[in-house]
Amino acid sequence: MDNFPFIKVFTDEQRPESWGADARDLADIINIASCGELRLALPFYTIEEMISEWAFNRFMRLYEDFRFHRGDNTLLVHILKSVVAWLWRRNLRIYNRFGYSILKIEKERGTMDGKTENKKYYLMNAKIYAKRFSTDCFSDYFNDMAKKSKTGLTDYIEYATEKATVEELKMQNSYFINSLYGNAGNGSA
């Protein structure tokens, strides 16, 4: 009720020992037969979605080509990234708000008589993901450790070129590279 599962059980107190055996008979068994694709309940959004997808795909081709040839970040690329990111986030918000999928479920009585009823169940993204909260209980601890750390991602050793040389591969001291070069167990770190 109101997106929270609940159960209310009425039992016969004259025979409480039979509750374990009777529980399955009183319940329904629901199996998910298939899950449909993600759809949108918002009408007339297909035009905006087509424009957003076209802009994103076109930008990705341009950006990959630009990054391959130039490798730097100019003002034009930064502005294009900002616009396309805004379109992408907007599209994601629309799907998270108005997206749904249809499950085909099979409902069977707990008596297991073999008669199943085929039903549809609608999963709404907004109901599923509403009122969520962070469950990583140690996140503040690790964030505090990261702030106090003297090294970070920018301190990692980079390759001299796009590919690692043999010496750089050996410096990684990985089991795979060590076994390739036959010096497993006596790698240099």
C-alpha atoms as an extended CHARMM CRD file, in Angstrom:
* protein
*
       189  EXT
         1         1  MET       CA              0.0000000000        0.0000000000        0.0000000000  PROA      1               0.0000000000
         2         2  ASP       CA              1.4320000000        3.3860000000       -0.9900000000  PROA      2               0.0000000000
         3         3  ASN       CA              4.4880000000        1.6540000000       -2.5400000000  PROA      3               0.0000000000
         4         4  PHE       CA              5.2390000000       -0.3410000000        0.6290000000  PROA      4               0.0000000000
         5         5  PRO       CA              4.7330000000       -4.1060000000        0.8090000000  PROA      5               0.0000000000
         6         6  PHE       CA              2.6330000000       -5.3200000000        3.6940000000  PROA      6               0.0000000000
         7         7  ILE       CA              1.0990000000       -8.5320000000        4.9060000000  PROA      7               0.0000000000
         8         8  LYS       CA             -1.7460000000       -9.1720000000        7.2830000000  PROA      8               0.0000000000
         9         9  VAL       CA             -2.2690000000      -12.7000000000        8.4710000000  PROA      9               0.0000000000
        10        10  PHE       CA             -5.4000000000      -14.1600000000       10.0460000000  PROA      10              0.0000000000
        11        11  THR       CA             -4.9620000000      -17.6060000000       11.5390000000  PROA      11              0.0000000000
        12        12  ASP       CA             -7.1100000000      -20.0970000000       13.3060000000  PROA      12              0.0000000000
        13        13  GLU       CA             -5.9390000000      -20.1950000000       16.9220000000  PROA      13              0.0000000000
        14        14  GLN       CA             -7.5750000000      -23.5410000000       17.4850000000  PROA      14              0.0000000000
        15        15  ARG       CA             -4.8820000000      -25.2030000000       15.3570000000  PROA      15              0.0000000000
        16        16  PRO       CA             -1.7240000000      -23.0200000000       15.3670000000  PROA      16              0.0000000000
        17        17  GLU       CA              0.4870000000      -25.9950000000       14.4940000000  PROA      17              0.0000000000
        18        18  SER       CA             -1.1770000000      -26.2870000000       11.0780000000  PROA      18              0.0000000000
        19        19  TRP       CA             -0.2800000000      -22.7170000000       10.0960000000  PROA      19              0.0000000000
        20        20  GLY       CA              2.9580000000      -23.8080000000        8.4200000000  PROA      20              0.0000000000
        21        21  ALA       CA              1.1440000000      -26.2530000000        6.1580000000  PROA      21              0.0000000000
        22        22  ASP       CA             -1.8070000000      -23.9550000000        5.4850000000  PROA      22              0.0000000000
        23        23  ALA       CA              0.2800000000      -20.8840000000        4.6670000000  PROA      23              0.0000000000
        24        24  ARG       CA              1.0700000000      -21.9690000000        1.1360000000  PROA      24              0.0000000000
        25        25  ASP       CA             -2.5550000000      -22.8730000000        0.4440000000  PROA      25              0.0000000000
        26        26  LEU       CA             -3.6960000000      -19.4110000000        1.4830000000  PROA      26              0.0000000000
        27        27  ALA       CA             -1.1410000000      -17.5540000000       -0.6150000000  PROA      27              0.0000000000
        28        28  ASP       CA             -0.7670000000      -16.8660000000       -4.3220000000  PROA      28              0.0000000000
        29        29  ILE       CA              2.4000000000      -17.7740000000       -6.2170000000  PROA      29              0.0000000000
        30        30  ILE       CA              3.4790000000      -15.1530000000       -8.7320000000  PROA      30              0.0000000000
        31        31  ASN       CA              6.1190000000      -15.8380000000      -11.3860000000  PROA      31              0.0000000000
        32        32  ILE       CA              7.4750000000      -13.2000000000      -13.7590000000  PROA      32              0.0000000000
        33        33  ALA       CA              7.1850000000      -14.7290000000      -17.2320000000  PROA      33              0.0000000000
        34        34  SER       CA              8.7620000000      -11.8580000000      -19.1620000000  PROA      34              0.0000000000
        35        35  CYS       CA              9.6620000000       -8.2150000000      -18.8420000000  PROA      35              0.0000000000
        36        36  GLY       CA              8.8560000000       -5.8230000000      -21.6530000000  PROA      36              0.0000000000
        37        37  GLU       CA             11.0350000000       -3.0700000000      -22.9780000000  PROA      37              0.0000000000
        38        38  LEU       CA             11.1130000000        0.3860000000      -21.4270000000  PROA      38              0.0000000000
        39        39  ARG       CA              8.3230000000        2.5780000000      -22.8150000000  PROA      39              0.0000000000
        40        40  LEU       CA              7.3010000000        6.1540000000      -22.2800000000  PROA      40              0.0000000000
        41        41  ALA       CA              3.9000000000        7.2850000000      -20.9800000000  PROA      41              0.0000000000
        42        42  LEU       CA              4.5110000000       10.8790000000      -22.0640000000  PROA      42              0.0000000000
        43        43  PRO       CA              2.6780000000       11.5620000000      -25.3430000000  PROA      43              0.0000000000
        44        44  PHE       CA              4.3480000000       13.3590000000      -28.2720000000  PROA      44              0.0000000000
        45        45  TYR       CA              7.8310000000       13.0460000000      -26.7820000000  PROA      45              0.0000000000
        46        46  THR       CA              9.1570000000       11.0610000000      -29.7490000000  PROA      46              0.0000000000
        47        47  ILE       CA             10.0400000000       14.1960000000      -31.7270000000  PROA      47              0.0000000000
        48        48  GLU       CA             12.0930000000       15.6560000000      -28.8830000000  PROA      48              0.0000000000
        49        49  GLU       CA             13.6990000000       12.2700000000      -28.2790000000  PROA      49              0.0000000000
        50        50  MET       CA             14.6580000000       11.9820000000      -31.9540000000  PROA      50              0.0000000000
        51        51  ILE       CA             16.2690000000       15.4350000000      -31.8660000000  PROA      51              0.0000000000
        52        52  SER       CA             18.1180000000       14.5780000000      -28.6540000000  PROA      52              0.0000000000
        53        53  GLU       CA             19.3670000000       11.2430000000      -30.0040000000  PROA      53              0.0000000000
        54        54  TRP       CA             20.4000000000       12.8080000000      -33.3160000000  PROA      54              0.0000000000
        55        55  ALA       CA             22.3240000000       15.5950000000      -31.5190000000  PROA      55              0.0000000000
        56        56  PHE       CA             24.0260000000       13.1560000000      -29.1630000000  PROA      56              0.0000000000
        57        57  ASN       CA             25.1150000000       10.7340000000      -31.9150000000  PROA      57              0.0000000000
        58        58  ARG       CA             26.3140000000       13.5490000000      -34.1620000000  PROA      58              0.0000000000
        59        59  PHE       CA             28.2530000000       15.1500000000      -31.3110000000  PROA      59              0.0000000000
        60        60  MET       CA             29.8900000000       11.8330000000      -30.3330000000  PROA      60              0.0000000000
        61        61  ARG       CA             31.1850000000       11.3020000000      -33.8750000000  PROA      61              0.0000000000
        62        62  LEU       CA             32.4800000000       14.8720000000      -34.0200000000  PROA      62              0.0000000000
        63        63  TYR       CA             34.0000000000       14.6840000000      -30.5360000000  PROA      63              0.0000000000
        64        64  GLU       CA             35.7730000000       11.3530000000      -31.1170000000  PROA      64              0.0000000000
        65        65  ASP       CA             37.2160000000       12.6260000000      -34.3980000000  PROA      65              0.0000000000
        66        66  PHE       CA             38.2580000000       15.9270000000      -32.8030000000  PROA      66              0.0000000000
        67        67  ARG       CA             39.8060000000       14.2040000000      -29.7830000000  PROA      67              0.0000000000
        68        68  PHE       CA             41.7050000000       11.7850000000      -32.0310000000  PROA      68              0.0000000000
        69        69  HSD       CA             43.1740000000       14.5340000000      -34.2170000000  PROA      69              0.0000000000
        70        70  ARG       CA             43.6970000000       17.3460000000      -31.6820000000  PROA      70              0.0000000000
        71        71  GLY       CA             43.4940000000       15.8590000000      -28.2250000000  PROA      71              0.0000000000
        72        72  ASP       CA             42.7300000000       19.1590000000      -26.4760000000  PROA      72              0.0000000000
        73        73  ASN       CA             39.6280000000       20.8090000000      -25.1000000000  PROA      73              0.0000000000
        74        74  THR       CA             38.6250000000       24.0610000000      -26.7720000000  PROA      74              0.0000000000
        75        75  LEU       CA             35.8320000000       26.4700000000      -25.9100000000  PROA      75              0.0000000000
        76        76  LEU       CA             33.6930000000       25.2260000000      -28.8100000000  PROA      76              0.0000000000
        77        77  VAL       CA             34.0020000000       21.6020000000      -27.6750000000  PROA      77              0.0000000000
        78        78  HSD       CA             33.2570000000       22.6030000000      -24.0850000000  PROA      78              0.0000000000
        79        79  ILE       CA             30.0860000000       24.4470000000      -25.1620000000  PROA      79              0.0000000000
        80        80  LEU       CA             28.9860000000       21.5380000000      -27.3620000000  PROA      80              0.0000000000
        81        81  LYS       CA             29.6110000000       19.1230000000      -24.4840000000  PROA      81              0.0000000000
        82        82  SER       CA             27.5220000000       21.2760000000      -22.1540000000  PROA      82              0.0000000000
        83        83  VAL       CA             24.5850000000       21.4810000000      -24.5840000000  PROA      83              0.0000000000
        84        84  VAL       CA             24.6100000000       17.7750000000      -25.3960000000  PROA      84              0.0000000000
        85        85  ALA       CA             24.9870000000       16.8540000000      -21.7090000000  PROA      85              0.0000000000
        86        86  TRP       CA             21.9600000000       19.0280000000      -20.9140000000  PROA      86              0.0000000000
        87        87  LEU       CA             19.9410000000       17.2600000000      -23.6250000000  PROA      87              0.0000000000
        88        88  TRP       CA             21.0800000000       13.8490000000      -22.3940000000  PROA      88              0.0000000000
        89        89  ARG       CA             20.2430000000       14.6130000000      -18.7350000000  PROA      89              0.0000000000
        90        90  ARG       CA             16.8380000000       15.9940000000      -19.7660000000  PROA      90              0.0000000000
        91        91  ASN       CA             16.0910000000       12.8320000000      -21.7350000000  PROA      91              0.0000000000
        92        92  LEU       CA             17.1730000000       10.7240000000      -18.7560000000  PROA      92              0.0000000000
        93        93  ARG       CA             14.9420000000       12.7320000000      -16.3890000000  PROA      93              0.0000000000
        94        94  ILE       CA             11.9620000000       12.2520000000      -18.7290000000  PROA      94              0.0000000000
        95        95  TYR       CA             12.5270000000        8.4800000000      -18.8680000000  PROA      95              0.0000000000
        96        96  ASN       CA             12.9900000000        8.2780000000      -15.1030000000  PROA      96              0.0000000000
        97        97  ARG       CA              9.7790000000       10.2170000000      -14.5610000000  PROA      97              0.0000000000
        98        98  PHE       CA              7.4770000000        8.8290000000      -17.2760000000  PROA      98              0.0000000000
        99        99  GLY       CA              9.1240000000        5.5060000000      -18.1580000000  PROA      99              0.0000000000
       100       100  TYR       CA              7.4030000000        2.1970000000      -17.5750000000  PROA      100             0.0000000000
       101       101  SER       CA              7.6600000000       -1.4210000000      -18.5910000000  PROA      101             0.0000000000
       102       102  ILE       CA              5.0380000000       -4.1510000000      -18.7360000000  PROA      102             0.0000000000
       103       103  LEU       CA              5.6840000000       -7.4280000000      -16.9630000000  PROA      103             0.0000000000
       104       104  LYS       CA              3.8250000000      -10.5540000000      -17.9380000000  PROA      104             0.0000000000
       105       105  ILE       CA              3.1990000000      -12.5000000000      -14.7600000000  PROA      105             0.0000000000
       106       106  GLU       CA              1.7120000000      -15.9060000000      -14.0810000000  PROA      106             0.0000000000
       107       107  LYS       CA             -0.4320000000      -16.0990000000      -10.9720000000  PROA      107             0.0000000000
       108       108  GLU       CA             -1.1110000000      -19.4860000000       -9.4460000000  PROA      108             0.0000000000
       109       109  ARG       CA             -3.0140000000      -20.4360000000       -6.3240000000  PROA      109             0.0000000000
       110       110  GLY       CA             -0.9910000000      -21.7450000000       -3.4020000000  PROA      110             0.0000000000
       111       111  THR       CA             -2.6770000000      -25.1210000000       -3.6870000000  PROA      111             0.0000000000
       112       112  MET       CA             -0.4810000000      -25.6880000000       -6.7640000000  PROA      112             0.0000000000
       113       113  ASP       CA             -3.3900000000      -26.9810000000       -8.8470000000  PROA      113             0.0000000000
       114       114  GLY       CA             -1.5350000000      -26.0930000000      -12.0570000000  PROA      114             0.0000000000
       115       115  LYS       CA             -4.0360000000      -23.4900000000      -13.2360000000  PROA      115             0.0000000000
       116       116  THR       CA             -2.2170000000      -20.2500000000      -13.9400000000  PROA      116             0.0000000000
       117       117  GLU       CA             -3.7100000000      -16.8900000000      -14.7700000000  PROA      117             0.0000000000
       118       118  ASN       CA             -1.7510000000      -14.6580000000      -17.1190000000  PROA      118             0.0000000000
       119       119  LYS       CA             -1.7330000000      -11.0520000000      -15.9490000000  PROA      119             0.0000000000
       120       120  LYS       CA             -0.0050000000       -7.7920000000      -16.8110000000  PROA      120             0.0000000000
       121       121  TYR       CA              1.8470000000       -5.7530000000      -14.2250000000  PROA      121             0.0000000000
       122       122  TYR       CA              3.0350000000       -2.2180000000      -14.9390000000  PROA      122             0.0000000000
       123       123  LEU       CA              6.3480000000       -1.1150000000      -13.4420000000  PROA      123             0.0000000000
       124       124  MET       CA              6.6070000000        2.6760000000      -13.2560000000  PROA      124             0.0000000000
       125       125  ASN       CA             10.1420000000        4.0740000000      -12.9030000000  PROA      125             0.0000000000
       126       126  ALA       CA              8.9610000000        7.0720000000      -10.8600000000  PROA      126             0.0000000000
       127       127  LYS       CA              7.3360000000        4.8060000000       -8.2660000000  PROA      127             0.0000000000
       128       128  ILE       CA             10.2510000000        2.3740000000       -8.1440000000  PROA      128             0.0000000000
       129       129  TYR       CA             12.9770000000        4.9620000000       -7.6540000000  PROA      129             0.0000000000
       130       130  ALA       CA             11.0730000000        7.4900000000       -5.5190000000  PROA      130             0.0000000000
       131       131  LYS       CA             12.2140000000        8.1710000000       -1.9600000000  PROA      131             0.0000000000
       132       132  ARG       CA             15.5170000000        6.3280000000       -2.3150000000  PROA      132             0.0000000000
       133       133  PHE       CA             18.4570000000        7.0930000000       -0.0800000000  PROA      133             0.0000000000
       134       134  SER       CA             22.1160000000        6.2510000000        0.0580000000  PROA      134             0.0000000000
       135       135  THR       CA             22.8550000000        2.8980000000        1.6730000000  PROA      135             0.0000000000
       136       136  ASP       CA             26.6500000000        3.0390000000        1.6110000000  PROA      136             0.0000000000
       137       137  CYS       CA             27.1890000000        3.4310000000        5.3350000000  PROA      137             0.0000000000
       138       138  PHE       CA             30.9630000000        3.8880000000        5.1080000000  PROA      138             0.0000000000
       139       139  SER       CA             30.9520000000        6.5850000000        2.4030000000  PROA      139             0.0000000000
       140       140  ASP       CA             31.8580000000        9.4090000000        4.8120000000  PROA      140             0.0000000000
       141       141  TYR       CA             34.7430000000        7.3630000000        6.1700000000  PROA      141             0.0000000000
       142       142  PHE       CA             36.1670000000        6.7150000000        2.6960000000  PROA      142             0.0000000000
       143       143  ASN       CA             35.5570000000       10.3120000000        1.5690000000  PROA      143             0.0000000000
       144       144  ASP       CA             37.4860000000       11.5230000000        4.6150000000  PROA      144             0.0000000000
       145       145  MET       CA             40.3340000000        9.1110000000        3.8280000000  PROA      145             0.0000000000
       146       146  ALA       CA             40.3970000000       10.3290000000        0.2070000000  PROA      146             0.0000000000
       147       147  LYS       CA             40.6620000000       13.9570000000        1.3400000000  PROA      147             0.0000000000
       148       148  LYS       CA             43.5810000000       13.1590000000        3.6620000000  PROA      148             0.0000000000
       149       149  SER       CA             45.4000000000       11.0430000000        1.0520000000  PROA      149             0.0000000000
       150       150  LYS       CA             48.6530000000       12.4400000000       -0.2950000000  PROA      150             0.0000000000
       151       151  THR       CA             48.2760000000       10.7120000000       -3.6960000000  PROA      151             0.0000000000
       152       152  GLY       CA             45.4250000000       10.6170000000       -6.1770000000  PROA      152             0.0000000000
       153       153  LEU       CA             44.5910000000        9.6710000000       -9.7490000000  PROA      153             0.0000000000
       154       154  THR       CA             46.8400000000       12.3990000000      -11.1310000000  PROA      154             0.0000000000
       155       155  ASP       CA             49.8230000000       10.8710000000       -9.3010000000  PROA      155             0.0000000000
       156       156  TYR       CA             49.6520000000        7.5350000000      -11.1360000000  PROA      156             0.0000000000
       157       157  ILE       CA             52.4530000000        6.7980000000      -13.5520000000  PROA      157             0.0000000000
       158       158  GLU       CA             51.4390000000        7.3410000000      -17.1700000000  PROA      158             0.0000000000
       159       159  TYR       CA             52.8060000000        5.6120000000      -20.2370000000  PROA      159             0.0000000000
       160       160  ALA       CA             55.2540000000        7.6120000000      -22.3230000000  PROA      160             0.0000000000
       161       161  THR       CA             53.0990000000        6.9650000000      -25.4420000000  PROA      161             0.0000000000
       162       162  GLU       CA             49.6240000000        5.6060000000      -26.0680000000  PROA      162             0.0000000000
       163       163  LYS       CA             50.8560000000        2.0360000000      -25.6260000000  PROA      163             0.0000000000
       164       164  ALA       CA             53.0190000000        0.7060000000      -22.8400000000  PROA      164             0.0000000000
       165       165  THR       CA             56.5940000000       -0.2520000000      -23.6060000000  PROA      165             0.0000000000
       166       166  VAL       CA             57.9930000000       -3.5950000000      -22.4460000000  PROA      166             0.0000000000
       167       167  GLU       CA             59.6850000000       -1.9010000000      -19.4700000000  PROA      167             0.0000000000
       168       168  GLU       CA             56.4570000000       -0.1190000000      -18.4970000000  PROA      168             0.0000000000
       169       169  LEU       CA             54.5600000000       -3.3980000000      -18.6950000000  PROA      169             0.0000000000
       170       170  LYS       CA             57.1360000000       -5.0980000000      -16.4710000000  PROA      170             0.0000000000
       171       171  MET       CA             56.8950000000       -2.2230000000      -13.9650000000  PROA      171             0.0000000000
       172       172  GLN       CA             53.2000000000       -3.0930000000      -13.4610000000  PROA      172             0.0000000000
       173       173  ASN       CA             54.2800000000       -6.3740000000      -11.8500000000  PROA      173             0.0000000000
       174       174  SER       CA             51.1160000000       -8.1570000000      -12.9880000000  PROA      174             0.0000000000
       175       175  TYR       CA             50.8820000000      -11.9390000000      -12.9560000000  PROA      175             0.0000000000
       176       176  PHE       CA             49.9460000000      -11.9830000000      -16.6370000000  PROA      176             0.0000000000
       177       177  ILE       CA             52.9170000000       -9.9180000000      -17.8270000000  PROA      177             0.0000000000
       178       178  ASN       CA             55.3010000000      -11.7150000000      -15.4710000000  PROA      178             0.0000000000
       179       179  SER       CA             54.2080000000      -15.0890000000      -16.8330000000  PROA      179             0.0000000000
       180       180  LEU       CA             54.5230000000      -13.8350000000      -20.4190000000  PROA      180             0.0000000000
       181       181  TYR       CA             58.1170000000      -12.7990000000      -19.8570000000  PROA      181             0.0000000000
       182       182  GLY       CA             58.9370000000      -15.8550000000      -17.7690000000  PROA      182             0.0000000000
       183       183  ASN       CA             59.9010000000      -14.0340000000      -14.5740000000  PROA      183             0.0000000000
       184       184  ALA       CA             56.8820000000      -14.9430000000      -12.4390000000  PROA      184             0.0000000000
       185       185  GLY       CA             57.5830000000      -14.4390000000       -8.7620000000  PROA      185             0.0000000000
       186       186  ASN       CA             60.5510000000      -12.1250000000       -9.1800000000  PROA      186             0.0000000000
       187       187  GLY       CA             58.9110000000       -9.0160000000      -10.6940000000  PROA      187             0.0000000000
       188       188  SER       CA             60.1680000000       -5.5290000000       -9.9950000000  PROA      188             0.0000000000
       189       189  ALA       CA             57.8890000000       -3.0720000000       -8.2680000000  PROA      189             0.0000000000
